[in-house]
Amino acid sequence: MIGKVETFMKYLDRIANVAVIVAVVVFLFLVFRGDIGGRKSPKDPSQSLIGGTIALPGVQFSKGQNSLVVAVSTTCHFCKDSLPFYKQLAEKSRGRLNLVAVLPQPEAEAQKFLQDAGVQATQVVSVSLDSIGVNGTPTVLLVNEKGKVKHAWSGRLDEKGQEDLLAIAFQDRAS
């Protein structure tokens, strides 16, 4: 009788192992299903802003000049990680593009956040990010002199993303 119980327990053990493997495969399929079967992952939500127009209180986008609108938050760790790039972007923008920083925090807090990081924006605006259609930080928008969004990037950009932003922003004048 003991032999039958041991055999049955081994059988149950195998079934449990197979069930775990099947569960892991199903989980991985669900996690990566955007890349399986030729389907693509959902589009970056900031791309829906392209072609729309934004307006910011107190900001007049300059005639004949594009502007970069950098939407960040003092509480966003991706924004904090991106500050060295935004500092470089601000330095490169001087005289070529307006750099408008948009934060949901009060203006004094926003100014201090950027100043501590060495980011010198042309203008700092304190508004709800929803008011310009941004639903995540960090987001960078390239807009023309009428406030029309020409390009958009969201999230912490890797080196390639930063290079792409720089190439597009500085070659794409006020067209």
C-alpha positions as CSV (number, residue, x, y, z in Angstrom):
1,M,0.0,0.0,0.0
2,I,2.9,2.4,0.8
3,G,4.3,1.9,-2.7
4,K,1.0,3.0,-4.3
5,V,0.9,6.1,-2.1
6,E,4.5,7.0,-3.1
7,T,3.7,6.5,-6.8
8,F,0.6,8.6,-6.5
9,M,2.6,11.4,-4.7
10,K,5.2,11.4,-7.4
11,Y,2.4,11.6,-10.0
12,L,0.9,14.6,-8.1
13,D,4.3,16.2,-7.9
14,R,4.8,16.0,-11.7
15,I,1.3,17.4,-12.3
16,A,2.1,20.3,-10.0
17,N,5.4,21.0,-11.8
18,V,3.7,21.0,-15.2
19,A,1.0,23.3,-13.8
20,V,3.6,25.8,-12.6
21,I,5.4,25.7,-16.0
22,V,2.0,26.3,-17.8
23,A,1.2,29.2,-15.5
24,V,4.6,30.8,-16.1
25,V,4.2,30.5,-19.9
26,V,0.7,32.0,-19.7
27,F,2.0,34.9,-17.5
28,L,4.9,35.6,-19.9
29,F,2.5,35.5,-22.9
30,L,0.2,38.0,-21.2
31,V,3.1,40.3,-20.3
32,F,4.7,40.2,-23.7
33,R,1.7,39.8,-25.9
34,G,2.2,43.2,-27.5
35,D,5.3,41.8,-29.2
36,I,3.9,38.3,-30.1
37,G,2.2,37.6,-33.3
38,G,3.3,40.8,-35.1
39,R,1.2,43.0,-32.9
40,K,2.8,46.1,-31.6
41,S,2.8,47.6,-28.1
42,P,0.4,50.4,-27.4
43,K,1.4,53.8,-28.8
44,D,3.1,56.3,-26.6
45,P,0.2,58.5,-25.3
46,S,2.1,61.7,-25.9
47,Q,2.0,61.0,-29.6
48,S,-1.7,61.9,-29.5
49,L,-0.7,65.4,-28.8
50,I,1.0,65.9,-32.1
51,G,-1.0,68.2,-34.4
52,G,-2.9,69.7,-31.4
53,T,-2.4,73.2,-30.1
54,I,-1.4,74.0,-26.5
55,A,-1.7,77.3,-24.7
56,L,0.1,78.2,-21.5
57,P,-0.8,81.2,-19.3
58,G,1.7,84.0,-19.7
59,V,3.6,82.2,-22.6
60,Q,3.7,83.7,-26.0
61,F,5.5,81.3,-28.4
62,S,7.9,83.4,-30.4
63,K,7.3,84.2,-34.0
64,G,9.5,82.2,-36.3
65,Q,10.9,80.1,-33.5
66,N,10.1,76.7,-32.1
67,S,9.8,76.1,-28.4
68,L,10.5,73.0,-26.3
69,V,7.9,72.5,-23.6
70,V,9.3,70.3,-20.8
71,A,6.6,69.0,-18.6
72,V,8.1,67.6,-15.3
73,S,7.2,67.2,-11.7
74,T,9.4,67.6,-8.6
75,T,8.0,64.3,-7.3
76,C,8.8,62.3,-10.4
77,H,12.0,60.2,-10.2
78,F,12.2,59.9,-14.0
79,C,12.2,63.7,-14.1
80,K,15.0,63.9,-11.6
81,D,17.0,61.3,-13.5
82,S,16.4,63.4,-16.7
83,L,17.6,66.7,-15.2
84,P,21.2,66.4,-16.5
85,F,19.8,66.0,-20.1
86,Y,17.4,69.0,-19.5
87,K,20.4,71.1,-18.4
88,Q,22.2,70.2,-21.6
89,L,19.0,70.9,-23.6
90,A,18.7,74.3,-21.9
91,E,22.3,75.2,-22.7
92,K,22.0,74.1,-26.3
93,S,18.6,75.9,-26.7
94,R,19.9,79.4,-25.8
95,G,19.2,81.8,-28.7
96,R,17.9,78.9,-30.8
97,L,14.8,77.6,-29.1
98,N,12.7,78.7,-26.2
99,L,12.7,76.2,-23.3
100,V,9.5,76.4,-21.3
101,A,9.4,74.3,-18.2
102,V,5.9,73.3,-17.1
103,L,5.4,71.9,-13.6
104,P,2.2,71.2,-11.5
105,Q,3.9,72.5,-8.3
106,P,3.8,76.1,-7.2
107,E,6.1,78.4,-9.2
108,A,8.6,79.0,-6.4
109,E,9.0,75.3,-5.8
110,A,9.3,74.7,-9.5
111,Q,11.9,77.4,-9.9
112,K,14.0,76.0,-7.1
113,F,13.8,72.4,-8.5
114,L,15.1,73.6,-11.8
115,Q,17.7,76.0,-10.4
116,D,19.1,73.3,-8.1
117,A,19.7,71.2,-11.1
118,G,21.2,74.0,-13.2
119,V,18.4,74.0,-15.7
120,Q,17.8,77.5,-17.0
121,A,14.5,77.6,-18.8
122,T,13.4,80.6,-20.8
123,Q,10.2,80.5,-18.8
124,V,8.8,78.4,-15.9
125,V,5.0,77.9,-15.7
126,S,3.0,76.4,-12.9
127,V,-0.2,74.7,-14.3
128,S,-2.0,71.4,-14.2
129,L,-0.4,69.2,-16.8
130,D,-3.8,68.0,-17.8
131,S,-4.5,71.5,-19.0
132,I,-2.0,70.9,-21.9
133,G,-3.0,67.3,-22.4
134,V,0.0,65.8,-20.7
135,N,-0.8,62.8,-18.6
136,G,2.7,61.6,-17.6
137,T,6.0,63.1,-16.7
138,P,8.5,63.7,-18.0
139,T,7.2,64.8,-21.4
140,V,8.9,67.1,-23.9
141,L,6.9,68.8,-26.7
142,L,8.3,70.6,-29.7
143,V,5.8,73.3,-30.6
144,N,5.8,76.0,-33.3
145,E,5.2,79.7,-32.9
146,K,1.4,79.1,-32.8
147,G,1.7,76.4,-30.0
148,K,1.0,73.6,-32.4
149,V,2.7,70.4,-31.2
150,K,5.1,69.1,-33.9
151,H,6.8,66.3,-32.0
152,A,6.5,64.7,-28.6
153,W,8.6,62.5,-26.3
154,S,7.6,61.0,-23.0
155,G,9.4,59.1,-20.2
156,R,13.0,59.1,-19.3
157,L,14.8,59.1,-22.6
158,D,17.7,56.7,-23.2
159,E,20.8,57.9,-25.1
160,K,19.2,57.2,-28.5
161,G,16.0,59.0,-27.5
162,Q,18.0,62.1,-26.4
163,E,20.0,62.1,-29.7
164,D,16.7,61.9,-31.6
165,L,15.2,64.8,-29.7
166,L,18.2,66.9,-30.2
167,A,18.4,66.1,-33.9
168,I,14.7,66.9,-34.5
169,A,14.5,69.9,-32.3
170,F,17.5,71.7,-33.7
171,Q,17.1,70.8,-37.4
172,D,13.4,71.4,-37.4
173,R,13.2,75.2,-37.3
174,A,9.9,77.0,-37.3
175,S,8.3,75.1,-40.1
